[in-house]
Amino acid sequence: MNLYINDYTCGPRLAKIKVEGDKIFLGDNSCIVPVGNIKSPNKLSDGDILTIDRWGRGYRLYSNEEHNATIFMTGHCNSNCIMCPTSDKERQIDSGLPDAKLLSYIDMLPSDISHVVVTGGEPTLRVQLFLKVMKKLTDRFPHIETLLLTNGRSLSVASFFEKLKEYCPPYLCIAIPIHGDTPELHDKITRVSGSFNQTNRGIRNLLSAGIAVEIRVIVSKMNMYVLEGIAKRIIKYYPNVYTVNFIGMETRGNCAKNFSSIYIGHRQAFEAMRNAIDMLVMAGINTSIYNFPLCEVDAGYWGICRKSISPEKVRFPNECDKCAVKAECGGFFSTTLLMTKPQVSPIGPREAGICHC
Ligand code: SF4
């Protein structure tokens, strides 16, 4: 829940909000509430899109300040990865919007958004709805980059893949994780037998159809010694991949539950992935680092570090206020900061290359 509206009587609704003085219009002139009735940790802005239940509990689906749209399809997943930031319980609840509401939400998005992410759970599980969403995105946003986050397994099914090809937006990139250099390790991490073969078949299908693929490698205690092996496989089998991203873990859900068997600190993770990154870069493959604070990465790699943690989740320890690169730093997930209490090393102006001479 992002907000709560006191004395709410307008019933469940999807609402694009309009702020006028001390009043907020929730979708139309029939539902106006005083600003003071809304209890929200984050300020609402004109153009935000909310879903509100009958009790006045609201969730922000779209923030007009960010201009990026997230389309959450379902909490369900057909894998149960050992380091997933979602918990077993969250995966069992279907927390996605009903079909009609989700499609209306896409209709309500402004036409000038800059980026769309389709995610879950496993977003392809609601097959018919997923295809309708792809078609709608193609019709409404033909020039916008769309990122689909999936485990890629369903893309190994020929009939489904053919439909996706028919409906997918022109600027679609599909991000798929590879967890190991062997089927045994990958399947041990996803906890689904056969998932490695399905995922790799899905990647091959996409690349042969000319659809952009991002391969994600979530670095953990379980795969830290095989990252070079993963890089070698990518170079050998998928040299035309769009990009490869090495990802730091978010310690919530399964990741928090299995913390001692999978978690490694950012510095240890960086040391483990350095050679794999070098190999990919030398092979001409665009490679980046997500979810890592800069002081845990050698300065020579800062150029490929991305500020990838969403604004509502990113946090910094107090010592970071002394750091010359805080504005460029990706910081920590709030849960990771709470659970691991990391020691940070603020960067001075000289190290940061900021000269005051
Ligand atoms: S000290 Fe803080 S702001 Fe600076 S690089 Fe480290 S985590 Fe980032």
Boltz pocket constraint, residues with backbone or C-beta under 6 A from the ligand:
constraints:
  - pocket:
      binder: B
      contacts: [[A, 293], [A, 294], [A, 295], [A, 296], [A, 316], [A, 317], [A, 319], [A, 320], [A, 323], [A, 324], [A, 325], [A, 326], [A, 327], [A, 329], [A, 330], [A, 331], [A, 344], [A, 345], [A, 346], [A, 347]]
      max_distance: 6.0
